[in-house]
Structures are given as C-alpha cells and as structure tokens.
C-alpha cells in the first residue's frame, strides 16, 4: 500500500550496536512522518517484536549481526510479513553482500555513513514500495557485473566490454590467433587490446593478467 503524505510510517530498527541504534533514533525522533515503534539488537529479537507489532511499515536492518543476521532476517520477514518493506543499512558496500540482501527481500540499501536527509529519503521511498540505493551502492551493483567494485583494490581500473571479453579468453589460455578468430578481429587489434589491458591493470605478464582477472571476479 502506498503511503499518503499524511500517513505516519511505522518503523522498526535492528542493529546489534546500541550506540549506532541510539544514533538513528536520535536522528529520526523529531521527524513527524516517522514513528519508531520498536528497536531490536538482532534478527531473532526483531522477529519476536514483529509478532507484537503487526503494523510495521519499514524495517531497517544491519547485515552483520549475531544469532540471526540481516540476510536471514530479510528472508524470514518476507516469508512471514510480506507487507513489511526492508531497508538494509550496512557498512558493507561490496556487490556480493548487496545482492544477497536484495535477493532475500530488501528493496533498499544504504551505507552507515549516510546523512539524515538521505536516511529519511530512503525510508520514504521504501515505505512507498519503491527501491532506494545510496549512490556508491548503485555504482557497486553495476560494477559488480564486471567484477570491478569501489571497495576492490583495482577500483580505478575500468575495462571496456571488448577488453573484458579478451581478458576472459586470455585466462582460458586462448592464443592471439584463437582470440582473433573467436572475436572476428585482426591480430593487431588483439595485441592492442592486450597492451591496453596490461597497462590498465598494471600486470607485468600473462600470469599477472590472470591473477587480476580472478581477483576482480571476471573469471572463476
């Protein structure tokens, strides 16, 4: 159900760090459209509190928690309380963590270094059935497709689609001739791409390229 301008958003916050939990409460307590109904220190306590508070609109949850972590909590909440919208609030910005939580039912993901205005904006978007992601989270979701994330040591490396194709073939032990035949390009073009890839990744040889490809998640 979409929330009108007048409706108060009933909120539950789940985080195992009391100082951080208290900080969020302090940030939101004077905002008229949000009512903090309950706070929990882990996933298990959150599920208990949900049985007593069936009108929760948005659940904000940390990811790394004892007993029942954020991913597991998301899965249980979506199964038992499908009308509750979930906003993940985490220090983890890697695409793997993000995708796991989204797969388990969260529709928003923001980082713990977010400011008050973005936090409120995220809550309102999620409460209205919309998705919301911090800018760096959006970047990492997209970058995760090519294995290049902001948190990765190779974050500044940006390979083109063609360079990624060639790197995958190099890692599969294709020769220059085989790569040229496979991609229908000239030997000269393959060599040019190979040099660009080595320059961008700072690899000194083929072993270095393959090591980079594995670390960046481009090949298994």
C-alpha positions as a printed NumPy array, in Angstrom:
array([[  0.   ,   0.   ,   0.   ],
       [  1.359,   3.444,  -0.922],
       [  1.644,   5.985,   1.845],
       [ -0.113,   9.288,   1.522],
       [  1.511,  12.497,   2.702],
       [ -0.449,  12.325,   5.972],
       [  0.251,   8.734,   6.967],
       [  2.91 ,   8.083,   9.563],
       [  5.487,   5.45 ,   8.656],
       [  5.727,   2.821,  11.398],
       [  9.409,   1.897,  11.721],
       [ 11.46 ,  -0.877,  13.337],
       [ 15.254,  -0.597,  13.59 ],
       [ 17.528,  -3.632,  14.003],
       [ 21.227,  -3.244,  14.848],
       [ 23.497,  -5.001,  17.332],
       [ 25.462,  -1.812,  18.123],
       [ 23.461,   0.127,  20.707],
       [ 25.373,   3.344,  20.125],
       [ 24.501,   3.273,  16.432],
       [ 20.908,   2.257,  17.17 ],
       [ 20.533,   5.182,  19.574],
       [ 22.044,   7.464,  16.941],
       [ 19.394,   6.561,  14.354],
       [ 16.63 ,   7.018,  16.919],
       [ 18.031,  10.444,  17.78 ],
       [ 18.18 ,  11.427,  14.093],
       [ 14.585,  10.423,  13.402],
       [ 12.742,  11.141,  16.642],
       [ 11.653,  14.653,  15.667],
       [ 10.629,  13.814,  12.116],
       [  6.785,  13.94 ,  12.115],
       [  6.115,  11.374,   9.368],
       [  8.132,   8.584,  11.005],
       [  7.217,   6.758,  14.194],
       [  9.838,   4.422,  15.683],
       [  7.712,   1.577,  17.023],
       [ 10.423,  -0.892,  18.065],
       [ 14.185,  -1.485,  18.185],
       [ 15.963,  -4.849,  18.232],
       [ 19.572,  -5.89 ,  18.776],
       [ 19.499,  -8.905,  16.428],
       [ 17.336, -10.767,  13.937],
       [ 15.766, -13.133,  16.459],
       [ 14.594, -10.292,  18.675],
       [ 13.265,  -8.477,  15.608],
       [ 11.097, -11.466,  14.649],
       [  9.739, -11.639,  18.22 ],
       [  8.88 ,  -7.944,  18.159],
       [  7.188,  -8.266,  14.776],
       [  4.69 , -10.705,  16.293],
       [  3.683,  -7.911,  18.68 ],
       [  3.781,  -5.094,  16.119],
       [  1.919,  -6.21 ,  13.005],
       [  1.579,  -2.673,  11.629],
       [  5.282,  -2.146,  10.912],
       [  5.708,  -0.483,   7.506],
       [  9.509,  -0.39 ,   7.225],
       [ 12.181,  -2.486,   8.886],
       [ 15.717,  -1.059,   8.841],
       [ 18.303,  -3.749,   9.442],
       [ 22.047,  -4.112,   9.742],
       [ 23.618,  -7.034,   7.847],
       [ 26.276,  -8.402,  10.214],
       [ 24.554,  -9.39 ,  13.459],
       [ 24.745, -12.306,  15.918],
       [ 22.102, -15.067,  16.223],
       [ 20.202, -14.189,  13.046],
       [ 21.977, -11.929,  10.556],
       [ 20.425,  -9.388,   8.196],
       [ 20.248, -11.697,   5.2  ],
       [ 18.428, -14.405,   7.17 ],
       [ 16.17 , -11.824,   8.786],
       [ 15.176, -10.445,   5.374],
       [ 14.251, -13.93 ,   4.191],
       [ 12.124, -14.652,   7.286],
       [ 10.392, -11.27 ,   7.233],
       [  9.424, -11.533,   3.562],
       [  8.08 , -15.033,   4.18 ],
       [  6.077, -14.21 ,   7.32 ],
       [  5.365, -10.483,   6.841],
       [  5.293,  -9.789,   3.091],
       [  3.821,  -6.299,   3.574],
       [  6.844,  -5.113,   5.59 ],
       [  9.329,  -3.196,   3.446],
       [ 13.005,  -3.768,   4.238],
       [ 15.803,  -1.196,   4.11 ],
       [ 19.328,  -2.552,   4.65 ],
       [ 21.705,  -0.204,   6.471],
       [ 25.253,  -1.508,   6.441],
       [ 28.946,  -0.703,   6.363],
       [ 29.394,  -3.344,   3.648],
       [ 29.283,  -1.925,   0.126],
       [ 30.551,  -4.903,  -1.884],
       [ 28.2  ,  -6.155,  -4.579],
       [ 28.136,  -9.678,  -3.13 ],
       [ 26.633,  -8.511,   0.186],
       [ 24.239,  -6.158,  -1.6  ],
       [ 22.946,  -8.819,  -3.986],
       [ 22.395, -11.359,  -1.189],
       [ 20.218,  -8.949,   0.782],
       [ 18.263,  -7.823,  -2.263],
       [ 17.702, -11.438,  -3.264],
       [ 16.281, -12.106,   0.204],
       [ 13.712,  -9.323,   0.004],
       [ 15.229,  -5.92 ,   0.806],
       [ 14.164,  -3.12 ,  -1.546],
       [ 16.628,  -0.519,  -0.31 ],
       [ 20.307,  -0.488,   0.653],
       [ 22.202,   2.444,   2.147],
       [ 25.531,   2.752,   3.927],
       [ 26.109,   3.627,   7.561],
       [ 27.943,   6.813,   6.641],
       [ 24.747,   8.228,   5.143],
       [ 23.349,  11.523,   6.388],
       [ 19.969,  12.264,   7.963],
       [ 18.349,  13.591,   4.772],
       [ 19.284,  10.542,   2.719],
       [ 18.151,   8.207,   5.512],
       [ 14.719,   9.851,   5.598],
       [ 14.512,   9.842,   1.805],
       [ 15.377,   6.129,   1.728],
       [ 12.749,   5.284,   4.362],
       [ 10.054,   7.199,   2.464],
       [ 10.934,   5.587,  -0.861],
       [ 10.9  ,   2.082,   0.592],
       [  7.655,   2.746,   2.51 ],
       [  6.03 ,   3.716,  -0.789],
       [  7.015,   0.43 ,  -2.388],
       [  9.925,   1.96 ,  -4.293],
       [ 13.589,   0.973,  -4.306],
       [ 16.355,   3.158,  -2.906],
       [ 20.143,   2.753,  -3.074],
       [ 22.99 ,   5.013,  -1.99 ],
       [ 24.995,   6.296,  -4.957],
       [ 28.032,   4.164,  -4.098],
       [ 25.769,   1.125,  -3.685],
       [ 24.316,   1.696,  -7.164],
       [ 27.835,   2.011,  -8.542],
       [ 28.889,  -1.255,  -6.92 ],
       [ 25.818,  -3.105,  -8.168],
       [ 26.722,  -2.05 , -11.697],
       [ 30.452,  -2.541, -11.198],
       [ 29.82 ,  -5.98 ,  -9.722],
       [ 28.655,  -7.129, -13.151],
       [ 32.243,  -6.774, -14.379],
       [ 33.83 ,  -7.606, -11.039],
       [ 35.123,  -4.078, -10.525],
       [ 33.876,  -2.603,  -7.257],
       [ 34.733,   0.598,  -5.448],
       [ 35.922,  -1.397,  -2.465],
       [ 38.195,  -3.516,  -4.63 ],
       [ 41.913,  -2.755,  -4.768],
       [ 41.502,  -2.398,  -8.549],
       [ 38.612,   0.056,  -8.203],
       [ 40.182,   2.644, -10.513],
       [ 40.511,   0.093, -13.339],
       [ 37.787,   0.382, -15.959],
       [ 37.945,  -2.198, -18.725],
       [ 35.779,  -1.93 , -21.827],
       [ 33.374,  -4.704, -22.777],
       [ 35.773,  -5.858, -25.517],
       [ 38.747,  -5.813, -23.113],
       [ 36.818,  -7.973, -20.652],
       [ 35.975, -10.434, -23.442],
       [ 39.639, -10.661, -24.411],
       [ 40.794, -10.985, -20.789],
       [ 38.39 , -13.901, -20.296],
       [ 39.83 , -15.629, -23.356],
       [ 43.406, -14.974, -22.217],
       [ 42.54 , -16.522, -18.845],
       [ 41.14 , -19.509, -20.754],
       [ 44.571, -19.911, -22.419],
       [ 43.475, -18.819, -25.88 ],
       [ 46.33 , -17.798, -28.187],
       [ 46.345, -14.461, -30.008],
       [ 45.272, -16.232, -33.217],
       [ 42.433, -18.037, -31.442],
       [ 41.204, -14.802, -29.84 ],
       [ 41.258, -13.063, -33.225],
       [ 39.293, -15.912, -34.828],
       [ 36.787, -16.12 , -31.963],
       [ 36.024, -12.389, -31.905],
       [ 36.413, -11.83 , -35.669],
       [ 39.074,  -9.17 , -35.216],
       [ 42.635,  -8.772, -36.506],
       [ 45.785,  -9.941, -34.731],
       [ 46.862,  -6.304, -34.486],
       [ 43.614,  -5.399, -32.724],
       [ 44.049,  -8.253, -30.232],
       [ 47.593,  -7.11 , -29.46 ],
       [ 46.431,  -3.506, -28.997],
       [ 43.718,  -4.592, -26.564],
       [ 46.171,  -6.841, -24.71 ],
       [ 48.585,  -3.926, -24.248],
       [ 45.766,  -1.671, -23.015],
       [ 44.594,  -4.311, -20.546],
       [ 48.118,  -4.763, -19.175],
       [ 48.573,  -1.01 , -18.89 ],
       [ 45.263,  -0.534, -17.069],
       [ 45.729,  -3.49 , -14.708],
       [ 49.466,  -2.838, -14.246],
       [ 50.107,  -6.517, -14.919],
       [ 53.67 ,  -7.316, -15.986],
       [ 52.934, -10.627, -17.735],
       [ 50.193, -13.144, -18.562],
       [ 50.297, -14.588, -15.042],
       [ 49.65 , -11.116, -13.67 ],
       [ 46.698, -10.666, -16.012],
       [ 45.148, -13.96 , -14.951],
       [ 45.71 , -13.118, -11.277],
       [ 43.94 ,  -9.811, -11.827],
       [ 41.038, -11.486, -13.666],
       [ 40.49 , -13.892, -10.762],
       [ 40.73 , -11.191,  -8.07 ],
       [ 38.356,  -8.917,  -9.982],
       [ 35.833, -11.772, -10.36 ],
       [ 35.99 , -11.711, -14.166],
       [ 36.872, -15.42 , -14.198],
       [ 36.353, -18.105, -11.579]])
